[in-house]
Protein backbone atom coordinates (compact mmCIF):
# COMPACT_ATOMS: atom_id res chain seq x y z
CA UNK A 1 0.00 0.00 0.00
CA UNK A 2 0.87 3.66 -0.08
CA UNK A 3 2.91 5.11 2.76
CA UNK A 4 5.15 8.02 3.68
CA UNK A 5 8.15 7.92 5.99
CA UNK A 6 9.69 11.14 7.16
CA UNK A 7 12.56 12.09 9.38
CA UNK A 8 11.80 11.88 13.06
CA UNK A 9 12.06 15.03 15.03
CA UNK A 10 12.37 17.17 16.81
CA UNK A 11 14.82 19.19 14.78
CA UNK A 12 16.41 22.22 16.43
CA UNK A 13 18.39 24.71 14.38
CA UNK A 14 19.85 28.15 14.82
CA UNK A 15 18.53 31.00 12.71
CA UNK A 16 20.03 31.10 9.19
CA UNK A 17 21.02 27.42 9.31
CA UNK A 18 20.33 25.07 6.40
CA UNK A 19 17.33 22.79 6.77
CA UNK A 20 16.73 19.33 5.36
CA UNK A 21 13.78 17.17 6.36
CA UNK A 22 13.89 13.79 4.67
CA UNK A 23 10.82 12.16 3.21
CA UNK A 24 10.56 8.87 1.31
CA UNK A 25 7.46 7.20 -0.02
CA UNK A 26 6.06 3.89 -1.19
CA UNK A 27 3.28 4.03 -3.74
CA UNK A 28 1.72 2.31 -6.70
CA UNK A 29 1.48 4.33 -9.88
CA UNK A 30 2.46 7.98 -10.02
CA UNK A 31 1.39 9.88 -6.93
CA UNK A 32 1.49 13.60 -6.34
CA UNK A 33 3.67 14.68 -3.42
CA UNK A 34 3.10 17.48 -0.93
CA UNK A 35 4.61 19.23 2.05
CA UNK A 36 2.26 20.75 4.61
CA UNK A 37 3.15 23.03 7.52
CA UNK A 38 1.27 23.26 10.81
CA UNK A 39 1.91 26.25 13.04
CA UNK A 40 1.06 25.91 16.75
CA UNK A 41 -2.66 25.60 17.38
CA UNK A 42 -3.59 25.78 13.70
CA UNK A 43 -4.65 23.47 10.90
CA UNK A 44 -2.37 22.26 8.13
CA UNK A 45 -1.42 24.60 5.31
CA UNK A 46 -0.18 23.41 1.95
CA UNK A 47 3.44 24.54 1.61
CA UNK A 48 4.41 23.12 -1.78
CA UNK A 49 3.65 20.31 -4.16
CA UNK A 50 5.01 18.33 -7.10
CA UNK A 51 2.87 16.24 -9.41
CA UNK A 52 5.40 14.33 -11.50
CA UNK A 53 8.96 13.06 -11.44
CA UNK A 54 11.70 15.74 -11.44
CA UNK A 55 9.21 18.50 -10.61
CA UNK A 56 10.47 20.96 -8.02
CA UNK A 57 7.93 22.51 -5.69
CA UNK A 58 8.89 25.77 -4.01
CA UNK A 59 7.33 28.34 -1.72
CA UNK A 60 8.55 30.82 0.92
CA UNK A 61 12.16 29.74 0.36
CA UNK A 62 11.37 26.05 0.83
CA UNK A 63 12.04 23.57 -1.97
CA UNK A 64 11.49 19.88 -2.60
CA UNK A 65 12.22 17.82 -5.72
CA UNK A 66 10.21 14.75 -6.72
CA UNK A 67 12.83 12.00 -7.14
CA UNK A 68 11.28 8.89 -8.55
CA UNK A 69 14.55 6.96 -8.68
CA UNK A 70 15.03 7.31 -4.93
CA UNK A 71 11.28 7.65 -4.10
CA UNK A 72 12.08 10.78 -2.13
CA UNK A 73 10.75 14.31 -1.66
CA UNK A 74 13.12 15.94 0.82
CA UNK A 75 12.26 19.42 2.08
CA UNK A 76 15.05 22.01 2.08
CA UNK A 77 15.53 25.64 2.98
CA UNK A 78 18.81 27.50 2.71
CA UNK A 79 18.35 29.83 5.69
CA UNK A 80 15.67 29.20 8.29
CA UNK A 81 14.01 31.85 10.42
CA UNK A 82 12.44 31.71 13.86
CA UNK A 83 9.04 32.07 12.16
CA UNK A 84 9.63 28.72 10.38
CA UNK A 85 9.20 26.89 13.68
CA UNK A 86 6.33 24.48 13.07
CA UNK A 87 5.50 20.85 12.35
CA UNK A 88 6.09 19.74 8.76
CA UNK A 89 4.18 16.88 7.13
CA UNK A 90 5.11 15.07 3.97
CA UNK A 91 2.16 13.55 2.08
CA UNK A 92 1.28 11.72 -1.10
CA UNK A 93 -1.94 11.34 -3.04
CA UNK A 94 -2.84 8.86 -5.73
CA UNK A 95 -5.49 9.10 -8.42
CA UNK A 96 -7.86 7.12 -6.24
CA UNK A 97 -7.99 9.99 -3.74
CA UNK A 98 -6.01 7.99 -1.22
CA UNK A 99 -3.93 10.56 0.68
CA UNK A 100 -1.24 9.46 3.13
CA UNK A 101 0.62 11.65 5.59
CA UNK A 102 3.93 11.15 7.31
CA UNK A 103 4.10 11.34 11.10
CA UNK A 104 5.30 14.95 11.03
CA UNK A 105 8.61 16.56 11.96
CA UNK A 106 8.72 19.31 14.55
CA UNK A 107 11.17 22.09 13.71
CA UNK A 108 12.31 24.64 16.29
CA UNK A 109 14.47 27.54 15.13
CA UNK A 110 16.33 29.45 17.83
CA UNK A 111 17.46 33.07 17.43
CA UNK B 1 -11.98 31.36 -3.94
CA UNK B 2 -12.65 28.34 -1.81
CA UNK B 3 -12.79 28.48 1.96
CA UNK B 4 -13.35 25.93 4.69
CA UNK B 5 -14.84 26.68 8.09
CA UNK B 6 -14.75 24.52 11.18
CA UNK B 7 -16.36 25.19 14.52
CA UNK B 8 -16.08 25.42 17.38
CA UNK B 9 -12.37 26.17 17.68
CA UNK B 10 -12.17 24.68 21.15
CA UNK B 11 -14.52 22.50 23.13
CA UNK B 12 -14.44 21.04 26.63
CA UNK B 13 -16.91 18.24 27.24
CA UNK B 14 -17.54 15.75 30.08
CA UNK B 15 -17.18 12.02 29.52
CA UNK B 16 -20.44 10.53 28.29
CA UNK B 17 -21.76 13.71 26.70
CA UNK B 18 -22.68 13.97 22.99
CA UNK B 19 -20.59 15.70 20.34
CA UNK B 20 -21.26 17.58 17.15
CA UNK B 21 -18.49 19.27 15.17
CA UNK B 22 -19.38 21.02 11.97
CA UNK B 23 -17.41 21.76 8.83
CA UNK B 24 -18.55 23.67 5.76
CA UNK B 25 -16.85 24.46 2.48
CA UNK B 26 -17.60 27.43 0.24
CA UNK B 27 -16.68 28.23 -3.32
CA UNK B 28 -16.69 24.72 -4.73
CA UNK B 29 -19.17 21.97 -5.49
CA UNK B 30 -19.09 18.21 -4.91
CA UNK B 31 -15.84 18.25 -2.94
CA UNK B 32 -14.36 15.23 -1.24
CA UNK B 33 -14.53 15.83 2.51
CA UNK B 34 -12.40 14.38 5.30
CA UNK B 35 -12.23 14.24 9.09
CA UNK B 36 -8.85 13.65 10.75
CA UNK B 37 -7.80 13.37 14.37
CA UNK B 38 -4.42 14.45 15.59
CA UNK B 39 -3.44 13.30 19.05
CA UNK B 40 -1.00 15.52 20.97
CA UNK B 41 2.42 15.45 19.31
CA UNK B 42 1.32 12.82 16.81
CA UNK B 43 0.55 12.56 13.13
CA UNK B 44 -2.82 12.59 11.40
CA UNK B 45 -5.29 9.74 11.59
CA UNK B 46 -7.97 9.68 8.90
CA UNK B 47 -11.35 9.02 10.54
CA UNK B 48 -13.92 9.46 7.76
CA UNK B 49 -14.13 10.62 4.20
CA UNK B 50 -17.03 11.37 1.89
CA UNK B 51 -17.22 11.62 -1.88
CA UNK B 52 -20.84 12.79 -1.97
CA UNK B 53 -24.01 13.55 -0.04
CA UNK B 54 -24.90 10.69 2.27
CA UNK B 55 -21.76 8.73 1.32
CA UNK B 56 -19.47 8.11 4.29
CA UNK B 57 -16.48 5.79 4.52
CA UNK B 58 -15.03 4.95 7.89
CA UNK B 59 -11.33 4.27 8.17
CA UNK B 60 -11.13 3.02 11.74
CA UNK B 61 -13.65 1.50 14.13
CA UNK B 62 -14.43 3.96 16.87
CA UNK B 63 -16.88 5.83 19.01
CA UNK B 64 -17.50 8.51 16.39
CA UNK B 65 -19.72 8.85 13.34
CA UNK B 66 -19.92 11.26 10.43
CA UNK B 67 -22.70 12.58 8.24
CA UNK B 68 -22.95 14.67 5.11
CA UNK B 69 -26.46 16.14 4.95
CA UNK B 70 -25.55 18.68 2.28
CA UNK B 71 -22.97 18.84 -0.48
CA UNK B 72 -20.61 21.15 1.41
CA UNK B 73 -21.38 20.21 4.99
CA UNK B 74 -19.63 17.50 6.97
CA UNK B 75 -20.50 16.71 10.58
CA UNK B 76 -18.58 14.64 13.12
CA UNK B 77 -20.68 13.24 15.96
CA UNK B 78 -20.67 11.03 18.99
CA UNK B 79 -23.49 9.88 21.26
CA UNK B 80 -21.21 9.38 24.26
CA UNK B 81 -17.70 10.78 24.42
CA UNK B 82 -14.80 8.81 25.89
CA UNK B 83 -11.63 10.18 27.44
CA UNK B 84 -9.71 8.77 24.48
CA UNK B 85 -11.68 11.02 22.11
CA UNK B 86 -9.61 14.01 23.22
CA UNK B 87 -7.54 15.50 20.44
CA UNK B 88 -7.31 18.00 17.64
CA UNK B 89 -9.90 17.38 14.92
CA UNK B 90 -9.28 18.61 11.42
CA UNK B 91 -11.68 18.84 8.52
CA UNK B 92 -10.34 18.94 4.97
CA UNK B 93 -11.63 19.11 1.41
CA UNK B 94 -10.26 18.34 -2.01
CA UNK B 95 -11.31 18.01 -5.59
CA UNK B 96 -10.68 14.74 -7.38
CA UNK B 97 -7.50 13.43 -8.92
CA UNK B 98 -4.12 14.54 -7.62
CA UNK B 99 -5.16 17.84 -6.10
CA UNK B 100 -4.10 18.52 -2.51
CA UNK B 101 -6.35 18.58 0.50
CA UNK B 102 -7.11 21.93 2.15
CA UNK B 103 -7.59 22.03 5.88
CA UNK B 104 -9.74 23.96 8.31
CA UNK B 105 -8.29 25.56 11.42
CA UNK B 106 -9.17 22.58 13.59
CA UNK B 107 -11.17 21.97 16.77
CA UNK B 108 -9.35 21.20 19.97
CA UNK B 109 -11.52 18.80 21.97
CA UNK B 110 -10.79 18.13 25.64
CA UNK B 111 -12.73 15.47 27.50
CA UNK B 112 -12.92 15.77 31.28
Interface residues (C-beta under 8 A of the other chain):
Chain A: X31 X32 X34 X36 X41 X42 X43 X44 X45 X46 X49 X51 X89 X91 X93 X94 X95 X97 X99 X101 X102 X103 X104 X106
Chain B: X6 X32 X34 X41 X42 X43 X44 X46 X49 X51 X90 X92 X94 X96 X97 X98 X99 X100 X101 X102 X103 X104 X105 X106 X108
